[in-house]
């Protein structure tokens, strides 16, 4: 049996966290870890070692890009794939994201049913 995937959601918006958690658990059967800030997310990633991180770009305090930089500078979590979750869908911003070490970008709003398929595709997961 294949081990259940574990995904860490880092997003300051409670509503988004709930929607993502419900869709990933219900549709894919994945375990979901939750963080409301970049710092909290980094701490959880270090202790829990999730299979992937879904990271909001726009957060107060430490934004997603800074959080990503800190993840990639940390040898214990640098290899965990990160997917940006963002409302920023403009071409210039998408080009900026393409230069960063992320597995992909999922734009908000998203359909809960599509989220799992988008993540599977970006991460090349076959579960």
Backbone atoms as SQL, in Angstrom:
CREATE TABLE atoms (id INTEGER PRIMARY KEY, chain TEXT, resi INTEGER, resn TEXT, atom TEXT, x REAL, y REAL, z REAL);
INSERT INTO atoms VALUES
  (1, 'A', 1, 'UNK', 'N', 0.839, -1.194, 0.000),
  (2, 'A', 1, 'UNK', 'CA', 0.000, 0.000, 0.000),
  (3, 'A', 1, 'UNK', 'C', 0.877, 1.248, 0.000),
  (4, 'A', 2, 'UNK', 'N', 0.480, 2.221, -0.792),
  (5, 'A', 2, 'UNK', 'CA', 1.210, 3.485, -0.884),
  (6, 'A', 2, 'UNK', 'C', 0.851, 4.348, 0.321),
  (7, 'A', 3, 'UNK', 'N', 1.842, 4.964, 0.907),
  (8, 'A', 3, 'UNK', 'CA', 1.585, 5.849, 2.049),
  (9, 'A', 3, 'UNK', 'C', 0.755, 7.045, 1.599),
  (10, 'A', 4, 'UNK', 'N', -0.109, 7.515, 2.481),
  (11, 'A', 4, 'UNK', 'CA', -0.942, 8.674, 2.196),
  (12, 'A', 4, 'UNK', 'C', -0.070, 9.913, 2.064),
  (13, 'A', 5, 'UNK', 'N', -0.352, 10.722, 1.060),
  (14, 'A', 5, 'UNK', 'CA', 0.368, 11.978, 0.866),
  (15, 'A', 5, 'UNK', 'C', -0.007, 12.962, 1.967),
  (16, 'A', 6, 'UNK', 'N', 0.971, 13.765, 2.362),
  (17, 'A', 6, 'UNK', 'CA', 0.734, 14.798, 3.371),
  (18, 'A', 6, 'UNK', 'C', 1.044, 16.157, 2.752),
  (19, 'A', 7, 'UNK', 'N', 0.070, 17.057, 2.801),
  (20, 'A', 7, 'UNK', 'CA', 0.218, 18.375, 2.197),
  (21, 'A', 7, 'UNK', 'C', 0.073, 19.436, 3.279),
  (22, 'A', 8, 'UNK', 'N', 1.011, 20.372, 3.288),
  (23, 'A', 8, 'UNK', 'CA', 0.955, 21.509, 4.212),
  (24, 'A', 8, 'UNK', 'C', 0.389, 22.712, 3.473),
  (25, 'A', 9, 'UNK', 'N', -0.667, 23.298, 4.032),
  (26, 'A', 9, 'UNK', 'CA', -1.256, 24.517, 3.481),
  (27, 'A', 9, 'UNK', 'C', -0.763, 25.678, 4.336),
  (28, 'A', 10, 'UNK', 'N', -0.148, 26.667, 3.690),
  (29, 'A', 10, 'UNK', 'CA', 0.260, 27.891, 4.392),
  (30, 'A', 10, 'UNK', 'C', -0.525, 29.033, 3.779),
  (31, 'A', 11, 'UNK', 'N', -1.522, 29.523, 4.503),
  (32, 'A', 11, 'UNK', 'CA', -2.388, 30.599, 4.000),
  (33, 'A', 11, 'UNK', 'C', -2.975, 31.339, 5.192),
  (34, 'A', 12, 'UNK', 'N', -2.982, 32.663, 5.116),
  (35, 'A', 12, 'UNK', 'CA', -3.506, 33.454, 6.234),
  (36, 'A', 12, 'UNK', 'C', -5.030, 33.521, 6.238),
  (37, 'A', 13, 'UNK', 'N', -5.679, 33.084, 5.168),
  (38, 'A', 13, 'UNK', 'CA', -7.136, 33.160, 5.041),
  (39, 'A', 13, 'UNK', 'C', -7.775, 31.853, 5.525),
  (40, 'A', 14, 'UNK', 'N', -8.510, 31.945, 6.629),
  (41, 'A', 14, 'UNK', 'CA', -9.142, 30.759, 7.220),
  (42, 'A', 14, 'UNK', 'C', -10.073, 30.067, 6.230),
  (43, 'A', 15, 'UNK', 'N', -10.840, 30.852, 5.480),
  (44, 'A', 15, 'UNK', 'CA', -11.769, 30.274, 4.508),
  (45, 'A', 15, 'UNK', 'C', -11.058, 29.446, 3.453),
  (46, 'A', 16, 'UNK', 'N', -9.963, 29.975, 2.929),
  (47, 'A', 16, 'UNK', 'CA', -9.173, 29.238, 1.926),
  (48, 'A', 16, 'UNK', 'C', -8.609, 27.963, 2.544),
  (49, 'A', 17, 'UNK', 'N', -8.062, 28.084, 3.758),
  (50, 'A', 17, 'UNK', 'CA', -7.500, 26.896, 4.421),
  (51, 'A', 17, 'UNK', 'C', -8.550, 25.804, 4.550),
  (52, 'A', 18, 'UNK', 'N', -9.761, 26.181, 4.956),
  (53, 'A', 18, 'UNK', 'CA', -10.834, 25.191, 5.139),
  (54, 'A', 18, 'UNK', 'C', -11.221, 24.541, 3.809),
  (55, 'A', 19, 'UNK', 'N', -11.402, 25.363, 2.759),
  (56, 'A', 19, 'UNK', 'CA', -11.802, 24.835, 1.446),
  (57, 'A', 19, 'UNK', 'C', -10.743, 23.872, 0.917),
  (58, 'A', 20, 'UNK', 'N', -9.471, 24.291, 1.004),
  (59, 'A', 20, 'UNK', 'CA', -8.386, 23.439, 0.511),
  (60, 'A', 20, 'UNK', 'C', -8.321, 22.150, 1.317),
  (61, 'A', 21, 'UNK', 'N', -8.405, 22.272, 2.638),
  (62, 'A', 21, 'UNK', 'CA', -8.324, 21.084, 3.490),
  (63, 'A', 21, 'UNK', 'C', -9.438, 20.096, 3.155),
  (64, 'A', 22, 'UNK', 'N', -10.659, 20.589, 3.072),
  (65, 'A', 22, 'UNK', 'CA', -11.797, 19.709, 2.789),
  (66, 'A', 22, 'UNK', 'C', -11.638, 19.040, 1.424),
  (67, 'A', 23, 'UNK', 'N', -11.232, 19.820, 0.414),
  (68, 'A', 23, 'UNK', 'CA', -11.133, 19.220, -0.923),
  (69, 'A', 23, 'UNK', 'C', -9.996, 18.202, -1.006),
  (70, 'A', 24, 'UNK', 'N', -8.851, 18.488, -0.385),
  (71, 'A', 24, 'UNK', 'CA', -7.735, 17.539, -0.455),
  (72, 'A', 24, 'UNK', 'C', -8.033, 16.262, 0.334),
  (73, 'A', 25, 'UNK', 'N', -8.705, 16.415, 1.471),
  (74, 'A', 25, 'UNK', 'CA', -9.039, 15.232, 2.274),
  (75, 'A', 25, 'UNK', 'C', -10.153, 14.424, 1.622),
  (76, 'A', 26, 'UNK', 'N', -11.202, 15.116, 1.159),
  (77, 'A', 26, 'UNK', 'CA', -12.368, 14.414, 0.625),
  (78, 'A', 26, 'UNK', 'C', -12.105, 13.825, -0.763),
  (79, 'A', 27, 'UNK', 'N', -11.476, 14.588, -1.640),
  (80, 'A', 27, 'UNK', 'CA', -11.281, 14.141, -3.016),
  (81, 'A', 27, 'UNK', 'C', -10.099, 13.175, -3.134),
  (82, 'A', 28, 'UNK', 'N', -8.984, 13.512, -2.474),
  (83, 'A', 28, 'UNK', 'CA', -7.767, 12.709, -2.657),
  (84, 'A', 28, 'UNK', 'C', -7.469, 11.780, -1.488),
  (85, 'A', 29, 'UNK', 'N', -8.059, 12.065, -0.329),
  (86, 'A', 29, 'UNK', 'CA', -7.750, 11.263, 0.845),
  (87, 'A', 29, 'UNK', 'C', -6.382, 11.565, 1.433),
  (88, 'A', 30, 'UNK', 'N', -5.844, 12.758, 1.123),
  (89, 'A', 30, 'UNK', 'CA', -4.539, 13.146, 1.640),
  (90, 'A', 30, 'UNK', 'C', -4.658, 13.682, 3.056),
  (91, 'A', 31, 'UNK', 'N', -3.580, 13.575, 3.828),
  (92, 'A', 31, 'UNK', 'CA', -3.512, 14.211, 5.135),
  (93, 'A', 31, 'UNK', 'C', -3.151, 15.671, 4.908),
  (94, 'A', 32, 'UNK', 'N', -3.788, 16.555, 5.664),
  (95, 'A', 32, 'UNK', 'CA', -3.558, 17.984, 5.474),
  (96, 'A', 32, 'UNK', 'C', -3.070, 18.607, 6.771),
  (97, 'A', 33, 'UNK', 'N', -1.984, 19.354, 6.658),
  (98, 'A', 33, 'UNK', 'CA', -1.438, 20.130, 7.772),
  (99, 'A', 33, 'UNK', 'C', -1.738, 21.593, 7.474),
  (100, 'A', 34, 'UNK', 'N', -1.949, 22.383, 8.523),
  (101, 'A', 34, 'UNK', 'CA', -2.389, 23.765, 8.341),
  (102, 'A', 34, 'UNK', 'C', -1.453, 24.733, 9.052),
  (103, 'A', 35, 'UNK', 'N', -1.125, 25.824, 8.372),
  (104, 'A', 35, 'UNK', 'CA', -0.371, 26.920, 8.992),
  (105, 'A', 35, 'UNK', 'C', -0.984, 28.238, 8.529),
  (106, 'A', 36, 'UNK', 'N', -1.084, 29.200, 9.459),
  (107, 'A', 36, 'UNK', 'CA', -1.695, 30.487, 9.140),
  (108, 'A', 36, 'UNK', 'C', -0.670, 31.563, 8.785),
  (109, 'A', 37, 'UNK', 'N', 0.631, 31.226, 8.868),
  (110, 'A', 37, 'UNK', 'CA', 1.666, 32.215, 8.543),
  (111, 'A', 37, 'UNK', 'C', 2.896, 31.490, 7.999),
  (112, 'A', 38, 'UNK', 'N', 3.767, 32.264, 7.373),
  (113, 'A', 38, 'UNK', 'CA', 4.993, 31.698, 6.826),
  (114, 'A', 38, 'UNK', 'C', 5.869, 31.059, 7.891),
  (115, 'A', 39, 'UNK', 'N', 6.058, 31.755, 9.005),
  (116, 'A', 39, 'UNK', 'CA', 6.912, 31.207, 10.074),
  (117, 'A', 39, 'UNK', 'C', 6.331, 29.915, 10.622),
  (118, 'A', 40, 'UNK', 'N', 5.025, 29.918, 10.879),
  (119, 'A', 40, 'UNK', 'CA', 4.374, 28.707, 11.384),
  (120, 'A', 40, 'UNK', 'C', 4.521, 27.571, 10.365),
  (121, 'A', 41, 'UNK', 'N', 4.377, 27.892, 9.107),
  (122, 'A', 41, 'UNK', 'CA', 4.500, 26.893, 8.061),
  (123, 'A', 41, 'UNK', 'C', 5.887, 26.273, 8.008),
  (124, 'A', 42, 'UNK', 'N', 6.912, 27.106, 8.145),
  (125, 'A', 42, 'UNK', 'CA', 8.290, 26.601, 8.131),
  (126, 'A', 42, 'UNK', 'C', 8.520, 25.670, 9.318),
  (127, 'A', 43, 'UNK', 'N', 8.012, 26.065, 10.488),
  (128, 'A', 43, 'UNK', 'CA', 8.166, 25.214, 11.682),
  (129, 'A', 43, 'UNK', 'C', 7.472, 23.865, 11.490),
  (130, 'A', 44, 'UNK', 'N', 6.249, 23.888, 10.963),
  (131, 'A', 44, 'UNK', 'CA', 5.506, 22.643, 10.737),
  (132, 'A', 44, 'UNK', 'C', 6.216, 21.793, 9.688),
  (133, 'A', 45, 'UNK', 'N', 6.709, 22.426, 8.625),
  (134, 'A', 45, 'UNK', 'CA', 7.415, 21.677, 7.573),
  (135, 'A', 45, 'UNK', 'C', 8.633, 20.961, 8.148),
  (136, 'A', 46, 'UNK', 'N', 9.361, 21.638, 9.031),
  (137, 'A', 46, 'UNK', 'CA', 10.560, 21.035, 9.619),
  (138, 'A', 46, 'UNK', 'C', 10.222, 19.825, 10.487),
  (139, 'A', 47, 'UNK', 'N', 9.150, 19.929, 11.265),
  (140, 'A', 47, 'UNK', 'CA', 8.823, 18.830, 12.173),
  (141, 'A', 47, 'UNK', 'C', 8.035, 17.720, 11.482),
  (142, 'A', 48, 'UNK', 'N', 7.177, 18.063, 10.541),
  (143, 'A', 48, 'UNK', 'CA', 6.274, 17.074, 9.938),
  (144, 'A', 48, 'UNK', 'C', 6.746, 16.526, 8.591),
  (145, 'A', 49, 'UNK', 'N', 7.650, 17.223, 7.911),
  (146, 'A', 49, 'UNK', 'CA', 8.172, 16.782, 6.608),
  (147, 'A', 49, 'UNK', 'C', 7.050, 16.378, 5.632),
  (148, 'A', 50, 'UNK', 'N', 6.195, 17.335, 5.248),
  (149, 'A', 50, 'UNK', 'CA', 5.108, 16.992, 4.317),
  (150, 'A', 50, 'UNK', 'C', 5.653, 16.641, 2.932),
  (151, 'A', 51, 'UNK', 'N', 4.812, 16.013, 2.117),
  (152, 'A', 51, 'UNK', 'CA', 5.198, 15.639, 0.755),
  (153, 'A', 51, 'UNK', 'C', 5.154, 16.838, -0.190),
  (154, 'A', 52, 'UNK', 'N', 4.367, 17.851, 0.170),
  (155, 'A', 52, 'UNK', 'CA', 4.268, 19.062, -0.649),
  (156, 'A', 52, 'UNK', 'C', 3.735, 20.201, 0.212),
  (157, 'A', 53, 'UNK', 'N', 3.991, 21.429, -0.257),
  (158, 'A', 53, 'UNK', 'CA', 3.515, 22.627, 0.439),
  (159, 'A', 53, 'UNK', 'C', 2.716, 23.459, -0.557),
  (160, 'A', 54, 'UNK', 'N', 1.519, 23.856, -0.138),
  (161, 'A', 54, 'UNK', 'CA', 0.675, 24.764, -0.907),
  (162, 'A', 54, 'UNK', 'C', 0.794, 26.116, -0.210),
  (163, 'A', 55, 'UNK', 'N', 1.395, 27.098, -0.869),
  (164, 'A', 55, 'UNK', 'CA', 1.811, 28.343, -0.222),
  (165, 'A', 55, 'UNK', 'C', 1.130, 29.557, -0.835),
  (166, 'A', 56, 'UNK', 'N', 0.412, 30.302, -0.001),
  (167, 'A', 56, 'UNK', 'CA', -0.207, 31.555, -0.431),
  (168, 'A', 56, 'UNK', 'C', 0.890, 32.581, -0.686),
  (169, 'A', 57, 'UNK', 'N', 0.746, 33.374, -1.727),
  (170, 'A', 57, 'UNK', 'CA', 1.757, 34.381, -2.048),
  (171, 'A', 57, 'UNK', 'C', 1.576, 35.626, -1.190),
  (172, 'A', 58, 'UNK', 'N', 0.341, 36.113, -1.089),
  (173, 'A', 58, 'UNK', 'CA', 0.096, 37.364, -0.366),
  (174, 'A', 58, 'UNK', 'C', -0.364, 37.084, 1.064),
  (175, 'A', 59, 'UNK', 'N', 0.562, 37.277, 2.005),
  (176, 'A', 59, 'UNK', 'CA', 0.242, 37.114, 3.428),
  (177, 'A', 59, 'UNK', 'C', 0.868, 38.280, 4.182),
  (178, 'A', 60, 'UNK', 'N', 0.226, 38.689, 5.289),
  (179, 'A', 60, 'UNK', 'CA', 0.843, 39.740, 6.106),
  (180, 'A', 60, 'UNK', 'C', 2.103, 39.213, 6.783),
  (181, 'A', 61, 'UNK', 'N', 2.986, 40.107, 7.147),
  (182, 'A', 61, 'UNK', 'CA', 4.229, 39.675, 7.775),
  (183, 'A', 61, 'UNK', 'C', 5.152, 39.109, 6.712),
  (184, 'A', 62, 'UNK', 'N', 5.404, 37.820, 6.776),
  (185, 'A', 62, 'UNK', 'CA', 6.273, 37.169, 5.793),
  (186, 'A', 62, 'UNK', 'C', 5.418, 36.686, 4.626),
  (187, 'A', 63, 'UNK', 'N', 5.630, 37.266, 3.439),
  (188, 'A', 63, 'UNK', 'CA', 4.828, 36.851, 2.285),
  (189, 'A', 63, 'UNK', 'C', 5.311, 35.502, 1.746),
  (190, 'A', 64, 'UNK', 'N', 4.609, 35.011, 0.754),
  (191, 'A', 64, 'UNK', 'CA', 4.921, 33.690, 0.224),
  (192, 'A', 64, 'UNK', 'C', 6.291, 33.587, -0.429),
  (193, 'A', 65, 'UNK', 'N', 6.717, 34.647, -1.113),
  (194, 'A', 65, 'UNK', 'CA', 8.021, 34.615, -1.780),
  (195, 'A', 65, 'UNK', 'C', 9.139, 34.543, -0.740),
  (196, 'A', 66, 'UNK', 'N', 9.025, 35.322, 0.339),
  (197, 'A', 66, 'UNK', 'CA', 10.017, 35.275, 1.418),
  (198, 'A', 66, 'UNK', 'C', 9.988, 33.907, 2.100),
  (199, 'A', 67, 'UNK', 'N', 8.783, 33.383, 2.335),
  (200, 'A', 67, 'UNK', 'CA', 8.642, 32.055, 2.941),
  (201, 'A', 67, 'UNK', 'C', 9.317, 31.006, 2.056),
  (202, 'A', 68, 'UNK', 'N', 9.090, 31.090, 0.750),
  (203, 'A', 68, 'UNK', 'CA', 9.718, 30.163, -0.187),
  (204, 'A', 68, 'UNK', 'C', 11.245, 30.243, -0.093),
  (205, 'A', 69, 'UNK', 'N', 11.775, 31.472, -0.043),
  (206, 'A', 69, 'UNK', 'CA', 13.233, 31.639, 0.061),
  (207, 'A', 69, 'UNK', 'C', 13.768, 30.957, 1.316),
  (208, 'A', 70, 'UNK', 'N', 13.051, 31.127, 2.426),
  (209, 'A', 70, 'UNK', 'CA', 13.491, 30.527, 3.689),
  (210, 'A', 70, 'UNK', 'C', 13.406, 28.994, 3.637),
  (211, 'A', 71, 'UNK', 'N', 12.372, 28.474, 2.970),
  (212, 'A', 71, 'UNK', 'CA', 12.242, 27.018, 2.814),
  (213, 'A', 71, 'UNK', 'C', 13.426, 26.489, 2.005),
  (214, 'A', 72, 'UNK', 'N', 13.742, 27.154, 0.906),
  (215, 'A', 72, 'UNK', 'CA', 14.805, 26.679, 0.014),
  (216, 'A', 72, 'UNK', 'C', 16.200, 26.864, 0.620),
  (217, 'A', 73, 'UNK', 'N', 16.322, 27.715, 1.647),
  (218, 'A', 73, 'UNK', 'CA', 17.610, 27.905, 2.330),
  (219, 'A', 73, 'UNK', 'C', 17.792, 26.928, 3.486),
  (220, 'A', 74, 'UNK', 'N', 16.745, 26.168, 3.795),
  (221, 'A', 74, 'UNK', 'CA', 16.766, 25.280, 4.951),
  (222, 'A', 74, 'UNK', 'C', 17.013, 23.839, 4.482),
  (223, 'A', 75, 'UNK', 'N', 18.181, 23.262, 4.808),
  (224, 'A', 75, 'UNK', 'CA', 18.522, 21.930, 4.290),
  (225, 'A', 75, 'UNK', 'C', 17.546, 20.824, 4.681),
  (226, 'A', 76, 'UNK', 'N', 16.802, 20.996, 5.785),
  (227, 'A', 76, 'UNK', 'CA', 15.885, 19.926, 6.206),
  (228, 'A', 76, 'UNK', 'C', 14.586, 19.915, 5.398),
  (229, 'A', 77, 'UNK', 'N', 14.263, 21.032, 4.739),
  (230, 'A', 77, 'UNK', 'CA', 12.997, 21.106, 4.000),
  (231, 'A', 77, 'UNK', 'C', 13.142, 21.620, 2.572),
  (232, 'A', 78, 'UNK', 'N', 14.361, 21.888, 2.123),
  (233, 'A', 78, 'UNK', 'CA', 14.571, 22.518, 0.812),
  (234, 'A', 78, 'UNK', 'C', 14.063, 21.677, -0.358),
  (235, 'A', 79, 'UNK', 'N', 13.969, 20.352, -0.183),
  (236, 'A', 79, 'UNK', 'CA', 13.546, 19.489, -1.288),
  (237, 'A', 79, 'UNK', 'C', 12.045, 19.222, -1.331),
  (238, 'A', 80, 'UNK', 'N', 11.295, 19.798, -0.401),
  (239, 'A', 80, 'UNK', 'CA', 9.835, 19.631, -0.429),
  (240, 'A', 80, 'UNK', 'C', 9.285, 20.518, -1.548),
  (241, 'A', 81, 'UNK', 'N', 8.532, 19.940, -2.495),
  (242, 'A', 81, 'UNK', 'CA', 7.996, 20.773, -3.571),
  (243, 'A', 81, 'UNK', 'C', 6.964, 21.774, -3.044),
  (244, 'A', 82, 'UNK', 'N', 7.038, 22.991, -3.579),
  (245, 'A', 82, 'UNK', 'CA', 6.143, 24.075, -3.169),
  (246, 'A', 82, 'UNK', 'C', 5.317, 24.504, -4.373),
  (247, 'A', 83, 'UNK', 'N', 4.012, 24.639, -4.145),
  (248, 'A', 83, 'UNK', 'CA', 3.108, 25.177, -5.167),
  (249, 'A', 83, 'UNK', 'C', 2.547, 26.485, -4.625),
  (250, 'A', 84, 'UNK', 'N', 2.663, 27.544, -5.415),
  (251, 'A', 84, 'UNK', 'CA', 2.068, 28.817, -5.018),
  (252, 'A', 84, 'UNK', 'C', 0.561, 28.768, -5.232),
  (253, 'A', 85, 'UNK', 'N', -0.155, 29.347, -4.289),
  (254, 'A', 85, 'UNK', 'CA', -1.593, 29.532, -4.383),
  (255, 'A', 85, 'UNK', 'C', -1.786, 31.042, -4.370),
  (256, 'A', 86, 'UNK', 'N', -2.304, 31.607, -5.458),
  (257, 'A', 86, 'UNK', 'CA', -2.312, 33.058, -5.545),
  (258, 'A', 86, 'UNK', 'C', -3.496, 33.616, -6.309),
  (259, 'A', 87, 'UNK', 'N', -3.882, 34.825, -5.930),
  (260, 'A', 87, 'UNK', 'CA', -4.897, 35.560, -6.676),
  (261, 'A', 87, 'UNK', 'C', -4.224, 36.380, -7.781),
  (262, 'A', 88, 'UNK', 'N', -2.891, 36.421, -7.777),
  (263, 'A', 88, 'UNK', 'CA', -2.141, 37.198, -8.769),
  (264, 'A', 88, 'UNK', 'C', -2.037, 36.400, -10.054),
  (265, 'A', 89, 'UNK', 'N', -2.858, 36.741, -11.017),
  (266, 'A', 89, 'UNK', 'CA', -2.887, 35.969, -12.256),
  (267, 'A', 89, 'UNK', 'C', -2.367, 36.762, -13.445),
  (268, 'A', 90, 'UNK', 'N', -1.823, 37.963, -13.206),
  (269, 'A', 90, 'UNK', 'CA', -1.330, 38.773, -14.315),
  (270, 'A', 90, 'UNK', 'C', -0.069, 38.148, -14.906),
  (271, 'A', 91, 'UNK', 'N', 0.118, 38.361, -16.191),
  (272, 'A', 91, 'UNK', 'CA', 1.223, 37.748, -16.915),
  (273, 'A', 91, 'UNK', 'C', 2.577, 38.096, -16.301),
  (274, 'A', 92, 'UNK', 'N', 2.772, 39.364, -15.925),
  (275, 'A', 92, 'UNK', 'CA', 4.063, 39.775, -15.363),
  (276, 'A', 92, 'UNK', 'C', 4.352, 39.030, -14.064),
  (277, 'A', 93, 'UNK', 'N', 3.327, 38.846, -13.261),
  (278, 'A', 93, 'UNK', 'CA', 3.506, 38.126, -11.999),
  (279, 'A', 93, 'UNK', 'C', 3.750, 36.643, -12.254),
  (280, 'A', 94, 'UNK', 'N', 3.043, 36.075, -13.207),
  (281, 'A', 94, 'UNK', 'CA', 3.243, 34.673, -13.550),
  (282, 'A', 94, 'UNK', 'C', 4.677, 34.445, -14.043),
  (283, 'A', 95, 'UNK', 'N', 5.203, 35.403, -14.810),
  (284, 'A', 95, 'UNK', 'CA', 6.590, 35.279, -15.296),
  (285, 'A', 95, 'UNK', 'C', 7.567, 35.330, -14.122),
  (286, 'A', 96, 'UNK', 'N', 7.276, 36.193, -13.143),
  (287, 'A', 96, 'UNK', 'CA', 8.132, 36.285, -11.951),
  (288, 'A', 96, 'UNK', 'C', 8.116, 34.940, -11.209),
  (289, 'A', 97, 'UNK', 'N', 6.937, 34.360, -11.049),
  (290, 'A', 97, 'UNK', 'CA', 6.813, 33.084, -10.340),
  (291, 'A', 97, 'UNK', 'C', 7.561, 31.979, -11.087),
  (292, 'A', 98, 'UNK', 'N', 7.547, 32.033, -12.422),
  (293, 'A', 98, 'UNK', 'CA', 8.198, 30.997, -13.231),
  (294, 'A', 98, 'UNK', 'C', 9.702, 30.953, -12.986),
  (295, 'A', 99, 'UNK', 'N', 10.273, 32.068, -12.535),
  (296, 'A', 99, 'UNK', 'CA', 11.714, 32.125, -12.272),
  (297, 'A', 99, 'UNK', 'C', 12.060, 31.570, -10.893),
  (298, 'A', 100, 'UNK', 'N', 11.052, 31.342, -10.065),
  (299, 'A', 100, 'UNK', 'CA', 11.276, 30.877, -8.705),
  (300, 'A', 100, 'UNK', 'C', 11.266, 29.344, -8.653),
  (301, 'A', 101, 'UNK', 'N', 11.898, 28.783, -7.619),
  (302, 'A', 101, 'UNK', 'CA', 11.955, 27.312, -7.518),
  (303, 'A', 101, 'UNK', 'C', 10.664, 26.707, -6.959),
  (304, 'A', 102, 'UNK', 'N', 9.569, 26.886, -7.718),
  (305, 'A', 102, 'UNK', 'CA', 8.286, 26.305, -7.310),
  (306, 'A', 102, 'UNK', 'C', 7.873, 25.231, -8.308),
  (307, 'A', 103, 'UNK', 'N', 7.096, 24.273, -7.829),
  (308, 'A', 103, 'UNK', 'CA', 6.607, 23.198, -8.697),
  (309, 'A', 103, 'UNK', 'C', 5.523, 23.701, -9.638),
  (310, 'A', 104, 'UNK', 'N', 4.882, 24.809, -9.259),
  (311, 'A', 104, 'UNK', 'CA', 3.826, 25.363, -10.090),
  (312, 'A', 104, 'UNK', 'C', 3.050, 26.430, -9.361),
  (313, 'A', 105, 'UNK', 'N', 2.028, 26.948, -10.059),
  (314, 'A', 105, 'UNK', 'CA', 1.188, 28.011, -9.510),
  (315, 'A', 105, 'UNK', 'C', -0.264, 27.637, -9.759),
  (316, 'A', 106, 'UNK', 'N', -1.081, 27.734, -8.721),
  (317, 'A', 106, 'UNK', 'CA', -2.527, 27.539, -8.848),
  (318, 'A', 106, 'UNK', 'C', -3.171, 28.869, -8.477),
  (319, 'A', 107, 'UNK', 'N', -4.025, 29.377, -9.359),
  (320, 'A', 107, 'UNK', 'CA', -4.622, 30.681, -9.111),
  (321, 'A', 107, 'UNK', 'C', -5.966, 30.561, -8.410),
  (322, 'A', 108, 'UNK', 'N', -6.221, 31.553, -7.550),
  (323, 'A', 108, 'UNK', 'CA', -7.514, 31.683, -6.886),
  (324, 'A', 108, 'UNK', 'C', -8.360, 32.615, -7.753),
  (325, 'A', 109, 'UNK', 'N', -9.655, 32.455, -7.813),
  (326, 'A', 109, 'UNK', 'CA', -10.377, 31.342, -7.199),
  (327, 'A', 109, 'UNK', 'C', -10.176, 30.059, -8.009),
  (328, 'A', 110, 'UNK', 'N', -10.265, 28.946, -7.320),
  (329, 'A', 110, 'UNK', 'CA', -10.120, 27.651, -7.978),
  (330, 'A', 110, 'UNK', 'C', -11.333, 26.813, -7.606),
  (331, 'A', 111, 'UNK', 'N', -11.623, 25.809, -8.432),
  (332, 'A', 111, 'UNK', 'CA', -12.678, 24.866, -8.097),
  (333, 'A', 111, 'UNK', 'C', -12.079, 23.815, -7.180),
  (334, 'A', 112, 'UNK', 'N', -12.737, 23.531, -6.103),
  (335, 'A', 112, 'UNK', 'CA', -12.233, 22.540, -5.148),
  (336, 'A', 112, 'UNK', 'C', -11.993, 21.199, -5.832),
  (337, 'A', 113, 'UNK', 'N', -12.854, 20.849, -6.769),
  (338, 'A', 113, 'UNK', 'CA', -12.707, 19.563, -7.448),
  (339, 'A', 113, 'UNK', 'C', -11.506, 19.535, -8.380),
  (340, 'A', 114, 'UNK', 'N', -11.111, 20.702, -8.904),
  (341, 'A', 114, 'UNK', 'CA', -9.961, 20.768, -9.813),
  (342, 'A', 114, 'UNK', 'C', -8.630, 20.823, -9.069),
  (343, 'A', 115, 'UNK', 'N', -8.667, 21.249, -7.814),
  (344, 'A', 115, 'UNK', 'CA', -7.433, 21.473, -7.062),
  (345, 'A', 115, 'UNK', 'C', -6.577, 20.207, -6.980),
  (346, 'A', 116, 'UNK', 'N', -7.188, 19.083, -6.658),
  (347, 'A', 116, 'UNK', 'CA', -6.440, 17.832, -6.529),
  (348, 'A', 116, 'UNK', 'C', -5.794, 17.459, -7.855),
  (349, 'A', 117, 'UNK', 'N', -6.541, 17.565, -8.949),
  (350, 'A', 117, 'UNK', 'CA', -5.984, 17.220, -10.263),
  (351, 'A', 117, 'UNK', 'C', -4.839, 18.147, -10.645),
  (352, 'A', 118, 'UNK', 'N', -4.984, 19.440, -10.343),
  (353, 'A', 118, 'UNK', 'CA', -3.905, 20.387, -10.640),
  (354, 'A', 118, 'UNK', 'C', -2.653, 20.032, -9.840),
  (355, 'A', 119, 'UNK', 'N', -2.843, 19.698, -8.563),
  (356, 'A', 119, 'UNK', 'CA', -1.700, 19.350, -7.721),
  (357, 'A', 119, 'UNK', 'C', -1.052, 18.053, -8.196),
  (358, 'A', 120, 'UNK', 'N', -1.859, 17.047, -8.507),
  (359, 'A', 120, 'UNK', 'CA', -1.309, 15.774, -8.999),
  (360, 'A', 120, 'UNK', 'C', -0.484, 15.996, -10.259),
  (361, 'A', 121, 'UNK', 'N', -1.005, 16.832, -11.148),
  (362, 'A', 121, 'UNK', 'CA', -0.312, 17.110, -12.398),
  (363, 'A', 121, 'UNK', 'C', 1.008, 17.834, -12.149),
  (364, 'A', 122, 'UNK', 'N', 0.981, 18.889, -11.336),
  (365, 'A', 122, 'UNK', 'CA', 2.192, 19.671, -11.066),
  (366, 'A', 122, 'UNK', 'C', 3.257, 18.847, -10.346),
  (367, 'A', 123, 'UNK', 'N', 2.808, 17.970, -9.452),
  (368, 'A', 123, 'UNK', 'CA', 3.754, 17.189, -8.636),
  (369, 'A', 123, 'UNK', 'C', 4.075, 15.820, -9.247),
  (370, 'A', 124, 'UNK', 'N', 3.373, 15.502, -10.328),
  (371, 'A', 124, 'UNK', 'CA', 3.520, 14.195, -10.984),
  (372, 'A', 124, 'UNK', 'C', 3.224, 13.044, -10.021),
  (373, 'A', 125, 'UNK', 'N', 2.176, 13.227, -9.259),
  (374, 'A', 125, 'UNK', 'CA', 1.758, 12.183, -8.318),
  (375, 'A', 125, 'UNK', 'C', 0.776, 11.263, -9.016),
  (376, 'A', 126, 'UNK', 'N', 0.937, 9.977, -8.813),
  (377, 'A', 126, 'UNK', 'CA', 0.078, 8.984, -9.478),
  (378, 'A', 126, 'UNK', 'C', -0.836, 8.247, -8.490),
  (379, 'A', 127, 'UNK', 'N', -0.956, 8.749, -7.275),
  (380, 'A', 127, 'UNK', 'CA', -1.700, 7.951, -6.277),
  (381, 'A', 127, 'UNK', 'C', -3.114, 7.714, -6.727);
